[in-house]
Amino acid sequence: MEKFEKLTGIAAPLPIINVDTDMIIPKQFLKTIKRSGLGVNLFDEMRYDDDGKEIPDFVLNQPAYRDAEILVSGENFGCGSSREHAPWAIKDFGIRCVIAPSFADIFHNNCFKNGILPITLPQAQVDLVMRDAEKGANARIEVDLESQTITTSDGEVIGFEIDPFKKHCLLEGLDDIGLTMEKAPAIDAFEARAEAERPWI
């Protein structure tokens, strides 16, 4: 998994509450088990009309936000079903950080497992970042995980809280497999000892 240390990028404003996982990636795209290729269908029903043409008004279709790496949204982001395809689609599009007043628990945890930093802030601070994001491509926001700060394009610094273990995993690029592989020497030693003590197994 790619490490997350510091990100400076364009933030896309999506001022909608209760963005559920079916809005993020509709059910017809859940057949794949690959983590790549879903970005084109991120927010599919809001991005495209019935003929598959882009809806110009949707934020990610606007020229200023096509390369957004940060998403700023409303409370209860990622609610609904527990599909892990939702963070897969967000990551595949190129978004590595989502800022909102609150997240659904399963989605929140799935973000960390896929190298995405979900940042929870009070509504007033989300509103501040949202206004900054609305300035367009010239308003680049910095997210520094080590110092746990967001710096707006105007230089305003906002601190955020994060679970220390999840922070460690993101900084080191460790998903569940990576965490297990950190214990590889201990696992190898256990298996060697078990084989010596119980060769019949």
C-alpha positions in Angstrom: 0.0 0.0 0.0 1.2 3.5 -0.9 2.4 5.5 2.1 0.5 8.6 3.1 2.7 11.4 4.5 1.9 14.8 3.1 -0.5 15.7 0.3 -0.8 19.0 -1.5 -3.6 19.1 -4.0 -6.9 20.4 -5.3 -9.9 19.8 -3.0 -13.3 19.2 -4.6 -16.4 20.5 -2.7 -19.3 18.1 -2.4 -21.6 19.8 0.1 -24.0 16.8 0.4 -25.0 15.0 3.7 -25.5 11.3 3.9 -23.5 10.4 0.8 -24.0 6.6 0.8 -21.9 3.9 -0.8 -24.4 3.3 -3.6 -24.0 7.0 -4.6 -20.2 6.5 -4.4 -20.2 3.4 -6.6 -23.6 2.0 -7.7 -24.3 -1.7 -7.3 -23.9 -2.7 -11.0 -20.2 -2.1 -10.7 -19.7 -4.5 -7.7 -19.0 -7.6 -9.8 -15.3 -7.0 -10.0 -12.8 -8.0 -7.3 -10.1 -5.8 -8.7 -9.3 -2.5 -6.9 -8.4 -0.7 -10.2 -10.7 0.5 -12.9 -13.6 1.8 -10.7 -12.5 5.5 -10.7 -14.4 6.1 -14.0 -17.6 5.1 -12.3 -17.1 7.0 -9.1 -20.4 8.9 -8.4 -21.6 7.4 -11.7 -25.3 8.4 -11.4 -24.3 12.0 -10.6 -21.5 12.2 -13.1 -23.3 10.8 -16.2 -26.7 11.1 -17.8 -28.8 8.1 -19.1 -26.8 8.2 -22.4 -23.5 8.0 -20.6 -22.6 11.6 -21.2 -21.0 13.8 -18.5 -23.2 16.1 -16.6 -21.3 19.4 -16.7 -22.5 20.7 -13.4 -21.2 17.8 -11.3 -18.1 18.9 -9.5 -15.7 16.2 -10.7 -16.7 16.9 -14.3 -15.7 20.5 -14.0 -12.2 21.3 -15.4 -11.0 22.8 -12.1 -11.7 19.5 -10.2 -10.9 16.7 -12.6 -7.5 16.2 -10.9 -8.8 16.6 -7.3 -7.0 14.6 -4.7 -9.1 15.7 -1.7 -12.8 15.6 -1.3 -14.7 17.8 1.1 -18.3 16.7 1.9 -21.1 16.6 4.5 -21.8 14.6 7.6 -22.3 10.8 7.6 -20.2 10.3 4.5 -20.0 6.6 3.4 -23.2 5.5 5.0 -25.3 2.6 3.5 -23.9 -0.8 2.6 -20.4 -1.9 3.7 -19.0 -2.3 0.1 -15.3 -1.9 0.0 -15.6 -1.0 -3.6 -16.5 2.6 -2.4 -13.0 3.4 -1.2 -11.6 1.5 -4.1 -13.4 3.8 -6.5 -12.4 6.9 -4.6 -8.7 5.9 -4.6 -8.7 4.8 -8.2 -10.1 8.2 -9.2 -7.1 9.8 -7.5 -8.7 11.1 -4.2 -6.5 10.2 -1.2 -8.2 12.3 1.5 -11.8 12.9 2.4 -12.8 15.6 4.9 -16.2 15.6 6.5 -17.9 16.2 9.9 -18.6 12.5 10.3 -18.2 9.1 8.6 -20.0 5.8 8.6 -17.8 3.4 10.7 -17.2 0.7 8.2 -16.4 3.1 5.4 -14.1 5.0 7.7 -12.2 1.8 8.6 -12.1 0.7 4.9 -10.5 4.0 4.0 -7.5 3.3 6.2 -7.1 -0.2 4.7 -6.9 1.3 1.2 -4.5 4.2 1.8 -7.1 6.9 2.1 -7.1 9.4 5.0 -10.6 10.2 6.3 -10.4 13.4 8.4 -13.2 14.3 10.8 -13.6 18.0 11.7 -16.2 20.1 13.4 -18.8 21.5 10.9 -17.4 25.0 11.2 -14.0 23.9 10.1 -15.4 21.7 7.3 -17.3 24.8 6.1 -14.0 26.8 6.1 -12.2 24.1 4.0 -15.3 23.8 1.8 -15.2 27.5 1.0 -11.5 27.2 0.2 -12.2 24.3 -2.1 -14.8 26.3 -3.9 -12.1 28.6 -5.2 -11.1 26.1 -7.8 -7.8 24.7 -9.1 -5.8 27.6 -7.8 -6.7 26.9 -4.2 -4.4 24.0 -3.3 -4.8 22.5 0.2 -2.0 20.8 2.1 -2.7 17.8 4.4 0.2 16.8 6.6 -0.4 13.5 8.4 2.7 13.6 10.5 1.8 16.9 12.1 -2.0 16.2 11.8 -2.7 19.5 10.1 -4.6 20.9 7.1 -3.3 24.2 5.6 -5.7 26.1 3.4 -4.7 28.1 0.4 -4.8 31.2 2.6 -2.4 29.7 5.1 -4.9 28.9 7.8 -3.8 25.9 9.8 -6.4 23.4 11.1 -5.5 20.5 13.4 -7.2 17.1 13.3 -7.3 14.0 15.5 -6.5 10.5 14.3 -6.1 7.1 16.0 -2.3 6.6 16.5 -2.4 3.0 15.2 -4.2 4.0 12.0 -1.8 6.9 11.6 1.1 4.6 11.9 -0.4 2.3 9.2 -0.9 5.1 6.8 2.5 6.6 7.3 4.2 3.2 6.8 1.9 2.1 4.0 0.7 -0.9 5.9 -2.6 -2.7 5.1 -3.7 -5.9 6.8 -1.3 -8.0 4.8 1.5 -5.6 5.4 0.9 -5.7 9.2 1.1 -9.5 9.1 4.3 -9.4 7.1 5.9 -7.2 9.8 5.6 -10.3 12.0 7.2 -12.6 9.4 10.4 -13.4 11.5 8.2 -14.4 14.5 5.9 -16.4 12.2 8.8 -18.2 10.7 10.4 -19.0 14.1 7.0 -20.3 15.3 6.6 -22.6 12.3 10.2 -23.9 12.6 9.7 -24.6 16.3 6.4 -26.3 15.7 7.9 -28.5 12.9 10.7 -29.5 15.2 8.5 -30.3 18.2 5.6 -31.9 16.2 7.0 -33.2 12.9 3.9 -35.4 12.5 1.7 -32.3 11.8 
